[in-house]
Amino acid sequence: MSVTATYTVTGMTCGHCVSSVKEELSEVAGVTGVDVVLETGAVTVTSSRELAQDEVEAAVKEAGYALA
Amino acid sequence: MSVTATYTVTGMTCGHCVSSVKEELSEVAGVTGVDVVLETGAVTVTSSRELAQDEVEAAVKEAGYALA
């Protein structure tokens, strides 16, 4: 099973921010890939199970950012 | 001997950028302190000897930024 979902993350300003978001989201159980487009804040997460919004939100918050 | 000089660094957008600049400048021989004001790009470097502009520029560049 492979699930892909795209979120919008606010507050990222540079490549370091992108790395932080990727790192935290990659640690969520089942996540197999994270793509970020800095300019738009689009964060696409691929996972082996459906993720709860809470989990994604918590990881993004842990990185220091927020979901739009 | 303690020398304090302030430079303007462009391109820093967040706390990660500040950390990168501080880290690289701290590695320059003789540097004892680095203060950064993100909003203005002001970087104040304290050192035990006079630093060459080249050294400061190289460290800032290494961090991924530029002197104004």
Backbone of each chain as nested JSON, in Angstrom:
{
  "chains": [
    {"id": "A", "residues": [
      {"number": 1, "name": "MET", "atoms": {"N": [0.85, -1.199, 0.0], "CA": [0.0, 0.0, 0.0], "C": [0.881, 1.243, 0.0]}},
      {"number": 2, "name": "SER", "atoms": {"N": [0.538, 2.177, -0.857], "CA": [1.293, 3.426, -0.888], "C": [0.322, 4.593, -0.965]}},
      {"number": 3, "name": "VAL", "atoms": {"N": [0.431, 5.476, -0.004], "CA": [-0.474, 6.616, 0.067], "C": [0.324, 7.896, -0.147]}},
      {"number": 4, "name": "THR", "atoms": {"N": [-0.179, 8.764, -0.979], "CA": [0.482, 10.052, -1.185], "C": [-0.481, 11.174, -0.815]}},
      {"number": 5, "name": "ALA", "atoms": {"N": [-0.015, 12.083, 0.01], "CA": [-0.857, 13.213, 0.408], "C": [-0.023, 14.48, 0.382]}},
      {"number": 6, "name": "THR", "atoms": {"N": [-0.645, 15.573, -0.012], "CA": [0.085, 16.841, -0.06], "C": [-0.511, 17.834, 0.929]}},
      {"number": 7, "name": "TYR", "atoms": {"N": [0.373, 18.466, 1.669], "CA": [-0.011, 19.444, 2.685], "C": [0.65, 20.766, 2.347]}},
      {"number": 8, "name": "THR", "atoms": {"N": [0.136, 21.837, 2.934], "CA": [0.827, 23.119, 2.785], "C": [1.387, 23.508, 4.142]}},
      {"number": 9, "name": "VAL", "atoms": {"N": [2.684, 23.752, 4.156], "CA": [3.372, 24.13, 5.393], "C": [3.788, 25.598, 5.282]}},
      {"number": 10, "name": "THR", "atoms": {"N": [3.48, 26.361, 6.311], "CA": [3.835, 27.778, 6.294], "C": [5.091, 28.043, 7.12]}},
      {"number": 11, "name": "GLY", "atoms": {"N": [5.792, 29.089, 6.755], "CA": [6.927, 29.544, 7.559], "C": [8.295, 29.09, 7.098]}},
      {"number": 12, "name": "MET", "atoms": {"N": [8.347, 28.201, 6.099], "CA": [9.668, 27.767, 5.617], "C": [10.261, 28.88, 4.746]}},
      {"number": 13, "name": "THR", "atoms": {"N": [11.516, 29.222, 5.028], "CA": [12.127, 30.32, 4.277], "C": [13.38, 29.929, 3.507]}},
      {"number": 14, "name": "CYS", "atoms": {"N": [13.934, 28.76, 3.832], "CA": [15.197, 28.412, 3.188], "C": [15.409, 26.905, 3.19]}},
      {"number": 15, "name": "GLY", "atoms": {"N": [16.505, 26.481, 2.625], "CA": [16.799, 25.06, 2.521], "C": [16.937, 24.357, 3.862]}},
      {"number": 16, "name": "HIS", "atoms": {"N": [17.382, 25.13, 4.875], "CA": [17.494, 24.524, 6.203], "C": [16.102, 24.172, 6.721]}},
      {"number": 17, "name": "CYS", "atoms": {"N": [15.166, 25.047, 6.459], "CA": [13.785, 24.821, 6.898], "C": [13.239, 23.573, 6.22]}},
      {"number": 18, "name": "VAL", "atoms": {"N": [13.495, 23.461, 4.937], "CA": [13.049, 22.294, 4.174], "C": [13.628, 21.019, 4.793]}},
      {"number": 19, "name": "SER", "atoms": {"N": [14.906, 21.048, 5.123], "CA": [15.557, 19.878, 5.721], "C": [14.92, 19.506, 7.051]}},
      {"number": 20, "name": "SER", "atoms": {"N": [14.596, 20.495, 7.848], "CA": [13.992, 20.23, 9.156], "C": [12.633, 19.559, 9.0]}},
      {"number": 21, "name": "VAL", "atoms": {"N": [11.842, 20.064, 8.086], "CA": [10.504, 19.494, 7.855], "C": [10.624, 18.069, 7.319]}},
      {"number": 22, "name": "LYS", "atoms": {"N": [11.527, 17.887, 6.37], "CA": [11.741, 16.543, 5.813], "C": [12.161, 15.571, 6.896]}},
      {"number": 23, "name": "GLU", "atoms": {"N": [13.079, 15.999, 7.731], "CA": [13.614, 15.138, 8.781], "C": [12.524, 14.687, 9.747]}},
      {"number": 24, "name": "GLU", "atoms": {"N": [11.722, 15.629, 10.208], "CA": [10.679, 15.278, 11.175], "C": [9.616, 14.392, 10.549]}},
      {"number": 25, "name": "LEU", "atoms": {"N": [9.203, 14.711, 9.344], "CA": [8.162, 13.903, 8.702], "C": [8.672, 12.5, 8.374]}},
      {"number": 26, "name": "SER", "atoms": {"N": [9.948, 12.403, 8.049], "CA": [10.522, 11.093, 7.718], "C": [10.525, 10.153, 8.911]}},
      {"number": 27, "name": "GLU", "atoms": {"N": [10.459, 10.747, 10.098], "CA": [10.477, 9.931, 11.32], "C": [9.104, 9.377, 11.695]}},
      {"number": 28, "name": "VAL", "atoms": {"N": [8.067, 9.85, 11.018], "CA": [6.721, 9.331, 11.299], "C": [6.639, 7.897, 10.767]}},
      {"number": 29, "name": "ALA", "atoms": {"N": [6.122, 7.012, 11.573], "CA": [6.032, 5.597, 11.198], "C": [5.307, 5.424, 9.863]}},
      {"number": 30, "name": "GLY", "atoms": {"N": [5.923, 4.691, 8.963], "CA": [5.3, 4.392, 7.68], "C": [5.66, 5.342, 6.557]}},
      {"number": 31, "name": "VAL", "atoms": {"N": [6.27, 6.468, 6.907], "CA": [6.609, 7.445, 5.867], "C": [7.794, 6.939, 5.048]}},
      {"number": 32, "name": "THR", "atoms": {"N": [7.631, 6.949, 3.741], "CA": [8.68, 6.436, 2.857], "C": [9.321, 7.532, 2.017]}},
      {"number": 33, "name": "GLY", "atoms": {"N": [8.65, 8.688, 1.952], "CA": [9.227, 9.769, 1.165], "C": [8.595, 11.112, 1.489]}},
      {"number": 34, "name": "VAL", "atoms": {"N": [9.403, 12.159, 1.411], "CA": [8.89, 13.512, 1.65], "C": [9.493, 14.446, 0.605]}},
      {"number": 35, "name": "ASP", "atoms": {"N": [8.617, 15.137, -0.113], "CA": [9.097, 16.122, -1.085], "C": [8.578, 17.492, -0.686]}},
      {"number": 36, "name": "VAL", "atoms": {"N": [9.444, 18.483, -0.777], "CA": [9.04, 19.83, -0.377], "C": [9.353, 20.816, -1.49]}},
      {"number": 37, "name": "VAL", "atoms": {"N": [8.388, 21.672, -1.791], "CA": [8.635, 22.787, -2.701], "C": [8.632, 24.042, -1.842]}},
      {"number": 38, "name": "LEU", "atoms": {"N": [9.83, 24.56, -1.606], "CA": [9.974, 25.697, -0.698], "C": [9.097, 26.885, -1.104]}},
      {"number": 39, "name": "GLU", "atoms": {"N": [9.095, 27.198, -2.387], "CA": [8.419, 28.394, -2.883], "C": [6.924, 28.401, -2.576]}},
      {"number": 40, "name": "THR", "atoms": {"N": [6.311, 27.215, -2.601], "CA": [4.864, 27.144, -2.397], "C": [4.488, 26.593, -1.029]}},
      {"number": 41, "name": "GLY", "atoms": {"N": [5.447, 25.975, -0.364], "CA": [5.157, 25.343, 0.914], "C": [4.506, 23.975, 0.757]}},
      {"number": 42, "name": "ALA", "atoms": {"N": [4.423, 23.494, -0.467], "CA": [3.805, 22.189, -0.716], "C": [4.704, 21.06, -0.221]}},
      {"number": 43, "name": "VAL", "atoms": {"N": [4.144, 20.223, 0.633], "CA": [4.89, 19.095, 1.189], "C": [4.13, 17.821, 0.835]}},
      {"number": 44, "name": "THR", "atoms": {"N": [4.755, 16.986, 0.045], "CA": [4.12, 15.749, -0.382], "C": [4.738, 14.581, 0.376]}},
      {"number": 45, "name": "VAL", "atoms": {"N": [3.863, 13.86, 1.056], "CA": [4.323, 12.762, 1.893], "C": [3.817, 11.443, 1.329]}},
      {"number": 46, "name": "THR", "atoms": {"N": [4.742, 10.52, 1.123], "CA": [4.385, 9.179, 0.67], "C": [4.564, 8.237, 1.856]}},
      {"number": 47, "name": "SER", "atoms": {"N": [3.585, 7.348, 2.039], "CA": [3.655, 6.459, 3.199], "C": [3.02, 5.111, 2.902]}},
      {"number": 48, "name": "SER", "atoms": {"N": [3.369, 4.16, 3.723], "CA": [2.875, 2.793, 3.532], "C": [1.538, 2.57, 4.245]}},
      {"number": 49, "name": "ARG", "atoms": {"N": [1.017, 3.632, 4.854], "CA": [-0.295, 3.569, 5.508], "C": [-0.881, 4.969, 5.479]}},
      {"number": 50, "name": "GLU", "atoms": {"N": [-2.164, 5.072, 5.739], "CA": [-2.78, 6.392, 5.763], "C": [-2.375, 7.091, 7.052]}},
      {"number": 51, "name": "LEU", "atoms": {"N": [-1.907, 8.32, 6.947], "CA": [-1.464, 9.052, 8.132], "C": [-2.615, 9.89, 8.686]}},
      {"number": 52, "name": "ALA", "atoms": {"N": [-2.662, 9.993, 9.999], "CA": [-3.646, 10.878, 10.621], "C": [-3.139, 12.307, 10.503]}},
      {"number": 53, "name": "GLN", "atoms": {"N": [-4.058, 13.235, 10.322], "CA": [-3.699, 14.653, 10.216], "C": [-2.886, 15.092, 11.446]}},
      {"number": 54, "name": "ASP", "atoms": {"N": [-3.281, 14.57, 12.589], "CA": [-2.588, 14.89, 13.848], "C": [-1.1, 14.55, 13.808]}},
      {"number": 55, "name": "GLU", "atoms": {"N": [-0.799, 13.41, 13.242], "CA": [0.591, 12.957, 13.197], "C": [1.424, 13.894, 12.326]}},
      {"number": 56, "name": "VAL", "atoms": {"N": [0.827, 14.249, 11.203], "CA": [1.528, 15.128, 10.267], "C": [1.707, 16.5, 10.905]}},
      {"number": 57, "name": "GLU", "atoms": {"N": [0.651, 16.969, 11.51], "CA": [0.688, 18.282, 12.152], "C": [1.738, 18.312, 13.269]}},
      {"number": 58, "name": "ALA", "atoms": {"N": [1.797, 17.254, 14.058], "CA": [2.751, 17.188, 15.166], "C": [4.193, 17.212, 14.657]}},
      {"number": 59, "name": "ALA", "atoms": {"N": [4.436, 16.481, 13.583], "CA": [5.796, 16.428, 13.03], "C": [6.207, 17.791, 12.469]}},
      {"number": 60, "name": "VAL", "atoms": {"N": [5.281, 18.423, 11.789], "CA": [5.567, 19.742, 11.211], "C": [5.82, 20.755, 12.331]}},
      {"number": 61, "name": "LYS", "atoms": {"N": [5.031, 20.653, 13.377], "CA": [5.178, 21.551, 14.522], "C": [6.523, 21.299, 15.218]}},
      {"number": 62, "name": "GLU", "atoms": {"N": [6.877, 20.039, 15.326], "CA": [8.158, 19.659, 15.94], "C": [9.322, 20.313, 15.184]}},
      {"number": 63, "name": "ALA", "atoms": {"N": [9.165, 20.421, 13.891], "CA": [10.209, 21.041, 13.065], "C": [10.22, 22.556, 13.229]}},
      {"number": 64, "name": "GLY", "atoms": {"N": [9.14, 23.087, 13.797], "CA": [9.078, 24.521, 14.03], "C": [8.187, 25.275, 13.059]}},
      {"number": 65, "name": "TYR", "atoms": {"N": [7.331, 24.529, 12.344], "CA": [6.469, 25.158, 11.337], "C": [5.018, 24.762, 11.568]}},
      {"number": 66, "name": "ALA", "atoms": {"N": [4.15, 25.198, 10.685], "CA": [2.731, 24.908, 10.868], "C": [2.071, 24.51, 9.559]}},
      {"number": 67, "name": "LEU", "atoms": {"N": [1.017, 23.735, 9.665], "CA": [0.211, 23.412, 8.487], "C": [-0.687, 24.609, 8.198]}},
      {"number": 68, "name": "ALA", "atoms": {"N": [-0.898, 24.875, 6.922], "CA": [-1.774, 25.995, 6.551], "C": [-3.217, 25.591, 6.822]}}
    ]},
    {"id": "B", "residues": [
      {"number": 1, "name": "MET", "atoms": {"N": [44.263, 41.428, 23.61], "CA": [43.699, 42.255, 22.522], "C": [42.328, 41.731, 22.142]}},
      {"number": 2, "name": "SER", "atoms": {"N": [41.404, 42.643, 22.023], "CA": [40.062, 42.243, 21.602], "C": [39.557, 43.219, 20.548]}},
      {"number": 3, "name": "VAL", "atoms": {"N": [39.223, 42.658, 19.409], "CA": [38.762, 43.482, 18.293], "C": [37.306, 43.155, 17.998]}},
      {"number": 4, "name": "THR", "atoms": {"N": [36.499, 44.177, 17.814], "CA": [35.097, 43.952, 17.458], "C": [34.812, 44.635, 16.133]}},
      {"number": 5, "name": "ALA", "atoms": {"N": [34.234, 43.891, 15.222], "CA": [33.897, 44.469, 13.918], "C": [32.508, 44.0, 13.523]}},
      {"number": 6, "name": "THR", "atoms": {"N": [31.767, 44.868, 12.867], "CA": [30.417, 44.499, 12.446], "C": [30.32, 44.501, 10.925]}},
      {"number": 7, "name": "TYR", "atoms": {"N": [29.728, 43.444, 10.406], "CA": [29.563, 43.26, 8.967], "C": [28.082, 43.124, 8.673]}},
      {"number": 8, "name": "THR", "atoms": {"N": [27.716, 43.307, 7.429], "CA": [26.339, 43.031, 7.044], "C": [26.339, 41.821, 6.118]}},
      {"number": 9, "name": "VAL", "atoms": {"N": [25.557, 40.827, 6.512], "CA": [25.464, 39.589, 5.74], "C": [24.081, 39.523, 5.104]}},
      {"number": 10, "name": "THR", "atoms": {"N": [24.045, 39.253, 3.812], "CA": [22.761, 39.177, 3.119], "C": [22.323, 37.725, 2.921]}},
      {"number": 11, "name": "GLY", "atoms": {"N": [21.04, 37.535, 2.838], "CA": [20.498, 36.223, 2.495], "C": [20.034, 35.369, 3.653]}},
      {"number": 12, "name": "MET", "atoms": {"N": [20.284, 35.817, 4.877], "CA": [19.817, 35.021, 6.021], "C": [18.309, 35.245, 6.182]}},
      {"number": 13, "name": "THR", "atoms": {"N": [17.583, 34.13, 6.32], "CA": [16.126, 34.262, 6.42], "C": [15.54, 33.696, 7.706]}},
      {"number": 14, "name": "CYS", "atoms": {"N": [16.326, 32.912, 8.425], "CA": [15.752, 32.265, 9.615], "C": [16.847, 31.9, 10.602]}},
      {"number": 15, "name": "GLY", "atoms": {"N": [16.432, 31.332, 11.703], "CA": [17.367, 30.957, 12.748], "C": [18.41, 29.95, 12.315]}},
      {"number": 16, "name": "HIS", "atoms": {"N": [18.039, 29.086, 11.357], "CA": [19.015, 28.113, 10.86], "C": [20.143, 28.834, 10.135]}},
      {"number": 17, "name": "CYS", "atoms": {"N": [19.769, 29.859, 9.399], "CA": [20.769, 30.641, 8.662], "C": [21.716, 31.313, 9.654]}},
      {"number": 18, "name": "VAL", "atoms": {"N": [21.151, 31.866, 10.699], "CA": [21.949, 32.518, 11.733], "C": [22.946, 31.517, 12.329]}},
      {"number": 19, "name": "SER", "atoms": {"N": [22.461, 30.319, 12.631], "CA": [23.331, 29.289, 13.203], "C": [24.475, 28.937, 12.265]}},
      {"number": 20, "name": "SER", "atoms": {"N": [24.179, 28.825, 10.989], "CA": [25.215, 28.482, 10.009], "C": [26.303, 29.543, 9.959]}},
      {"number": 21, "name": "VAL", "atoms": {"N": [25.887, 30.786, 9.927], "CA": [26.85, 31.885, 9.866], "C": [27.693, 31.927, 11.142]}},
      {"number": 22, "name": "LYS", "atoms": {"N": [27.027, 31.776, 12.278], "CA": [27.748, 31.771, 13.561], "C": [28.768, 30.642, 13.598]}},
      {"number": 23, "name": "GLU", "atoms": {"N": [28.356, 29.481, 13.152], "CA": [29.222, 28.306, 13.19], "C": [30.48, 28.514, 12.36]}},
      {"number": 24, "name": "GLU", "atoms": {"N": [30.295, 28.985, 11.133], "CA": [31.456, 29.165, 10.256], "C": [32.38, 30.258, 10.768]}},
      {"number": 25, "name": "LEU", "atoms": {"N": [31.818, 31.355, 11.211], "CA": [32.667, 32.446, 11.701], "C": [33.39, 32.062, 12.988]}},
      {"number": 26, "name": "SER", "atoms": {"N": [32.743, 31.239, 13.796], "CA": [33.37, 30.815, 15.053], "C": [34.605, 29.968, 14.81]}},
      {"number": 27, "name": "GLU", "atoms": {"N": [34.657, 29.375, 13.629], "CA": [35.802, 28.513, 13.312], "C": [37.025, 29.285, 12.808]}},
      {"number": 28, "name": "VAL", "atoms": {"N": [36.842, 30.568, 12.547], "CA": [37.983, 31.378, 12.1], "C": [38.926, 31.581, 13.29]}},
      {"number": 29, "name": "ALA", "atoms": {"N": [40.207, 31.369, 13.066], "CA": [41.199, 31.481, 14.14], "C": [41.115, 32.835, 14.834]}},
      {"number": 30, "name": "GLY", "atoms": {"N": [41.032, 32.805, 16.15], "CA": [41.028, 34.033, 16.917], "C": [39.644, 34.558, 17.261]}},
      {"number": 31, "name": "VAL", "atoms": {"N": [38.62, 34.033, 16.607], "CA": [37.261, 34.525, 16.865], "C": [36.777, 34.025, 18.228]}},
      {"number": 32, "name": "THR", "atoms": {"N": [36.302, 34.96, 19.018], "CA": [35.861, 34.604, 20.381], "C": [34.352, 34.766, 20.556]}},
      {"number": 33, "name": "GLY", "atoms": {"N": [33.721, 35.477, 19.616], "CA": [32.276, 35.658, 19.737], "C": [31.655, 36.131, 18.437]}},
      {"number": 34, "name": "VAL", "atoms": {"N": [30.427, 35.691, 18.197], "CA": [29.705, 36.125, 17.0], "C": [28.265, 36.416, 17.399]}},
      {"number": 35, "name": "ASP", "atoms": {"N": [27.811, 37.618, 17.105], "CA": [26.411, 37.966, 17.356], "C": [25.746, 38.326, 16.041]}},
      {"number": 36, "name": "VAL", "atoms": {"N": [24.54, 37.842, 15.868], "CA": [23.833, 38.097, 14.617], "C": [22.441, 38.655, 14.901]}},
      {"number": 37, "name": "VAL", "atoms": {"N": [22.103, 39.71, 14.191], "CA": [20.728, 40.217, 14.235], "C": [20.107, 39.872, 12.894]}},
      {"number": 38, "name": "LEU", "atoms": {"N": [19.252, 38.862, 12.924], "CA": [18.67, 38.352, 11.681], "C": [17.969, 39.437, 10.866]}},
      {"number": 39, "name": "GLU", "atoms": {"N": [17.189, 40.266, 11.549], "CA": [16.354, 41.267, 10.87], "C": [17.164, 42.251, 10.035]}},
      {"number": 40, "name": "THR", "atoms": {"N": [18.356, 42.589, 10.509], "CA": [19.159, 43.588, 9.807], "C": [20.338, 42.976, 9.057]}},
      {"number": 41, "name": "GLY", "atoms": {"N": [20.671, 41.724, 9.375], "CA": [21.834, 41.097, 8.763], "C": [23.133, 41.512, 9.433]}},
      {"number": 42, "name": "ALA", "atoms": {"N": [23.035, 42.252, 10.526], "CA": [24.247, 42.711, 11.224], "C": [24.925, 41.552, 11.951]}},
      {"number": 43, "name": "VAL", "atoms": {"N": [26.191, 41.364, 11.633], "CA": [26.968, 40.293, 12.253], "C": [28.169, 40.927, 12.952]}},
      {"number": 44, "name": "THR", "atoms": {"N": [28.21, 40.811, 14.254], "CA": [29.292, 41.402, 15.02], "C": [30.241, 40.303, 15.471]}},
      {"number": 45, "name": "VAL", "atoms": {"N": [31.482, 40.453, 15.082], "CA": [32.486, 39.436, 15.372], "C": [33.523, 40.004, 16.34]}},
      {"number": 46, "name": "THR", "atoms": {"N": [33.744, 39.288, 17.419], "CA": [34.774, 39.666, 18.381], "C": [35.921, 38.681, 18.228]}},
      {"number": 47, "name": "SER", "atoms": {"N": [37.13, 39.195, 18.228], "CA": [38.281, 38.312, 18.011], "C": [39.511, 38.814, 18.76]}},
      {"number": 48, "name": "SER", "atoms": {"N": [40.445, 37.917, 18.908], "CA": [41.662, 38.238, 19.654], "C": [42.747, 38.824, 18.752]}},
      {"number": 49, "name": "ARG", "atoms": {"N": [42.392, 38.988, 17.494], "CA": [43.319, 39.611, 16.541], "C": [42.472, 40.273, 15.465]}},
      {"number": 50, "name": "GLU", "atoms": {"N": [43.095, 41.149, 14.685], "CA": [42.358, 41.791, 13.61], "C": [42.148, 40.772, 12.487]}},
      {"number": 51, "name": "LEU", "atoms": {"N": [40.93, 40.651, 12.023], "CA": [40.634, 39.679, 10.963], "C": [40.742, 40.343, 9.605]}},
      {"number": 52, "name": "ALA", "atoms": {"N": [41.233, 39.6, 8.628], "CA": [41.248, 40.108, 7.259], "C": [39.843, 39.974, 6.686]}},
      {"number": 53, "name": "GLN", "atoms": {"N": [39.477, 40.924, 5.867], "CA": [38.151, 40.907, 5.226], "C": [37.949, 39.589, 4.477]}},
      {"number": 54, "name": "ASP", "atoms": {"N": [39.012, 39.116, 3.872], "CA": [38.97, 37.858, 3.107], "C": [38.525, 36.676, 3.95]}},
      {"number": 55, "name": "GLU", "atoms": {"N": [39.051, 36.625, 5.142], "CA": [38.745, 35.503, 6.036], "C": [37.275, 35.516, 6.418]}},
      {"number": 56, "name": "VAL", "atoms": {"N": [36.807, 36.707, 6.714], "CA": [35.407, 36.848, 7.113], "C": [34.504, 36.506, 5.925]}},
      {"number": 57, "name": "GLU", "atoms": {"N": [34.87, 37.029, 4.793], "CA": [34.09, 36.79, 3.573], "C": [34.046, 35.298, 3.241]}},
      {"number": 58, "name": "ALA", "atoms": {"N": [35.188, 34.639, 3.373], "CA": [35.259, 33.211, 3.058], "C": [34.368, 32.396, 3.995]}},
      {"number": 59, "name": "ALA", "atoms": {"N": [34.377, 32.749, 5.272], "CA": [33.565, 32.013, 6.243], "C": [32.072, 32.211, 5.978]}},
      {"number": 60, "name": "VAL", "atoms": {"N": [31.721, 33.445, 5.672], "CA": [30.31, 33.746, 5.383], "C": [29.873, 33.001, 4.117]}},
      {"number": 61, "name": "LYS", "atoms": {"N": [30.746, 32.971, 3.148], "CA": [30.459, 32.272, 1.896], "C": [30.326, 30.764, 2.134]}},
      {"number": 62, "name": "GLU", "atoms": {"N": [31.194, 30.251, 2.967], "CA": [31.156, 28.828, 3.321], "C": [29.797, 28.467, 3.925]}},
      {"number": 63, "name": "ALA", "atoms": {"N": [29.246, 29.387, 4.673], "CA": [27.945, 29.159, 5.297], "C": [26.812, 29.274, 4.274]}},
      {"number": 64, "name": "GLY", "atoms": {"N": [27.124, 29.829, 3.109], "CA": [26.121, 29.935, 2.056], "C": [25.528, 31.329, 1.89]}},
      {"number": 65, "name": "TYR", "atoms": {"N": [26.213, 32.316, 2.452], "CA": [25.696, 33.69, 2.405], "C": [26.771, 34.627, 1.872]}},
      {"number": 66, "name": "ALA", "atoms": {"N": [26.46, 35.93, 1.844], "CA": [27.413, 36.888, 1.295], "C": [27.491, 38.129, 2.149]}},
      {"number": 67, "name": "LEU", "atoms": {"N": [28.633, 38.783, 2.101], "CA": [28.758, 40.082, 2.742], "C": [28.112, 41.131, 1.839]}},
      {"number": 68, "name": "ALA", "atoms": {"N": [27.477, 42.119, 2.454], "CA": [26.841, 43.172, 1.648], "C": [27.933, 44.072, 1.093]}}
    ]}
  ]
}
